[in-house]
Amino acid sequence: METNLKIVEFGERLALIVKRVELCGQLLTTEQIQRACSIIGRVYKVAATPYQKNGKQSILIEVHDHIPVSTLTVDDWVIELVFTTDKFPISVAKRNERSLVADLYKRSLLIQIASRTGMWTLDTPRIFYEKTPFIKSDFTNDLSAQVTDIDAYRRYEISELFVDKAGLAFSIGVRTAFITSLSVGEYYSSGLDKRLKKLLGRQTEHKGTLIYQGPTGRKKCYFEGYKGELTLQTAPAFKVKGKTYRNPYEYFRSVYPNFEVKPDDKVALVSFPGMGTKVYVPANKLFIRVMNDMLDSSMSNEDKISANNRMSLVSALWNLLGEKPFGKNYANIQAGFYRPDMSNSGTIALPEIRFGGTNSLPAPVTLTTDGYRSSFRSRKEYLTKFGCYFVNQTMPRKIHFCFPEQSSISIREKFANDLCAKIKELTKIDVTPVIVAYANYMLGIADLKNNHEAGMVVFIFEDVDPATYFNIRFELRNWRVKRVTTRQLGKKYNGLNAYKDGKFEKGLKGWNSFIEINSFDVVQQLGCLPFTIEPNFHNDMQLVIDVSEKSSHIVFSLVMFKAGMKVPIFDSLVKPKTDSKKETINPAYIEKYVTEMFQNHKSVIGKHHMNSLLVLRDGKNCGEEYSALLSTVQKLVQMGVLDSSFKMTFVEYHKTTLKEVRLIERQRNQYVNVLEGTYFIPDEHTAILASTGSGTLNQGTAAPIMLKSGYGDCDLKKVLHDVFVSSQLNFSSPGVAQRLTFAAKRADEQLKDRIAQEVMRLK
């Protein structure tokens, strides 16, 4: 196994000689001192890191570096730089100095990348974008044939971490950013405002993200609205730093005279992160940052970078930086990429999978890509052949299908009949389709509520307005709802017809796959369990705790499963989060909701002697939450819900992380994905797990999750085993590896639905 990590020379002996610079004047916050270091790096090309000595706010720089000024302006405060005579070594061998060395090396690397490559940054100095897109789309008026208004840029993310027995390591993550080639102004002037709204893809907790090419470089902002009746010269007056400007044009002419704008340029209203007020800016300087799920089919695969291509791009950037990537006074990097050994890496075996009629799919005998591919492929085959592991005998015998009136009778009947036939195949129970047509989706909802008994409905709708998707679920909250867009259905049905005409070979396969995917979702909503796994866990229960992106809601997602149980028990609890300014959770709420959840399952816990719990918290700095959980467990023991021998393991479960570490294999001079279940443990408190891999990934590179311990006793290898094995409960797509545990995936879905319901309620 190999990684995308580069190790700095000298390993655990790496050291720097630094000198201290005092920051005198206004007492700065931690964030302001960080900003001061960023300013010094950006303007004067000197790496600096925050440092405290005897309560004095200071920074450290490498002993040979020189800052050519004696004052620095930070948030309107003028700070005096006092160059002391303090000079001393710092080393990674000393844990209290390790982060200082790492920060200086990281900041120096960022300076070198900015100076030597010509790439640009946006939100943070550690993320770089290539100057020109690798796919350049020139705009054409014929948007119906092929959309060509999106450019694709390579994006590089720099991060650092320590590897035990190896030293300071740096990773370069490679992603793809999609930005429109048309400005907001051009979309409106060309009558393409519907296209713009689609690309903005504004969701319930988000506003459309834009890139503003302003007078000081590119900045991220959020779309508030287009003001086509206003220009830079006619927009309202405003104040900046106490000075009044009659309009934005006067402001730009006065403050940024070289910024190319015209008085009659149309404006848009935007908001910038951290700025309380909304401002008018020229609409022709705004470009849409297109999210991946809003991409058209012609661009949808460009974000999937193969392992070999990814490593080629990473190598090319290191080669471009040359022999001294951190600068002349810093150490070099070691040749090649870091390769973990058997002491800190391995592969977790796949579990046995159980299907209907006591039929089981054994785990692969050999740990090979072919063996894993065969195993994952067989999951779907076994499910089709033997049916669901557990079938809810009280499930509804009618499946409602709600179609727009403009859909043809043939597409309605084909979809409804094929889906019901597949559900029968999986459950061995006859189900009948009931087709409802509507002129407006709200009328369709009213028809279902007024004329049909609540049950299972497959609701087909046009996804013109993002709110429609969530409104259907909100209005039909007493129903079990599967949502399908007319675009999805029409695309697959047209492909099927093209196959019948001999024009599209994959049309039949695409249709059957579409029916399968929808049937797997429906049978779950009907209370059936497609398959299960051998419950060979180190912990009897898993509890995922997560917070929504804007910290408005919290979710507790529980899985209970151990030997002797026929089926796992799933439960979840979603609650509003009152302190939405912080990502951390109030300990009182943790105690209240976890107690409530476990009391509800007291009989199951007692019957099956469930004595251990793995808590996966999607977040960081969770010390107070850990203490609250310990206290809750003790109280549940006193209440008789848990046994006195009960043990809890708590880890941070990072679905996304700034430490972009990739695990790959080299085969015949080509980089390929590792097997599902491959892991790497860089230090005693950190583990990196690739839940997906070469067995099912045909495009892209496996994106690992990161686990962090440090809260009481924790055997990371046991945690890795439980996390990976529970990730096999991929009921919605059995033939594909799932990146997240079932509880984590369920938590994500629950949060999205609850937030959407709240938005609909407020409307």
Secondary structure as UniProt FT lines:
FT   STRAND          2..3
FT   STRAND          5..8
FT   TURN            9..10
FT   HELIX           11..13
FT   STRAND          15..24
FT   HELIX           30..44
FT   STRAND          48..53
FT   TURN            54..55
FT   STRAND          56..62
FT   TURN            63..64
FT   STRAND          71..74
FT   TURN            75..76
FT   STRAND          77..91
FT   TURN            92..93
FT   HELIX           95..117
FT   STRAND          120..121
FT   TURN            125..126
FT   STRAND          127..129
FT   TURN            143..145
FT   STRAND          150..163
FT   TURN            164..166
FT   STRAND          167..183
FT   HELIX           184..189
FT   TURN            190..191
FT   HELIX           193..200
FT   TURN            204..205
FT   STRAND          209..214
FT   TURN            215..216
FT   STRAND          217..231
FT   TURN            232..234
FT   STRAND          238..240
FT   TURN            241..242
FT   STRAND          243..245
FT   HELIX           248..255
FT   TURN            257..258
FT   TURN            263..264
FT   STRAND          266..271
FT   TURN            273..274
FT   STRAND          279..282
FT   HELIX           283..285
FT   STRAND          286..290
FT   HELIX           292..294
FT   TURN            297..303
FT   HELIX           307..321
FT   TURN            325..326
FT   TURN            328..329
FT   TURN            342..343
FT   STRAND          345..347
FT   STRAND          353..354
FT   HELIX           356..358
FT   STRAND          360..361
FT   HELIX           369..386
FT   TURN            393..394
FT   STRAND          398..404
FT   TURN            405..406
FT   HELIX           409..427
FT   STRAND          432..438
FT   HELIX           441..451
FT   STRAND          456..461
FT   TURN            463..464
FT   HELIX           466..475
FT   TURN            476..478
FT   STRAND          480..485
FT   HELIX           486..500
FT   TURN            501..502
FT   TURN            505..506
FT   HELIX           507..525
FT   TURN            526..527
FT   STRAND          532..533
FT   STRAND          541..547
FT   TURN            549..550
FT   STRAND          553..560
FT   TURN            563..564
FT   STRAND          569..576
FT   TURN            580..581
FT   HELIX           587..600
FT   HELIX           602..607
FT   TURN            608..609
FT   STRAND          612..617
FT   HELIX           623..638
FT   TURN            639..640
FT   TURN            644..645
FT   STRAND          647..654
FT   STRAND          663..667
FT   TURN            668..669
FT   STRAND          670..673
FT   TURN            676..677
FT   STRAND          678..683
FT   TURN            684..685
FT   STRAND          686..690
FT   TURN            694..696
FT   STRAND          705..708
FT   HELIX           716..726
FT   TURN            727..728
FT   TURN            731..732
FT   TURN            734..735
FT   HELIX           742..762
//
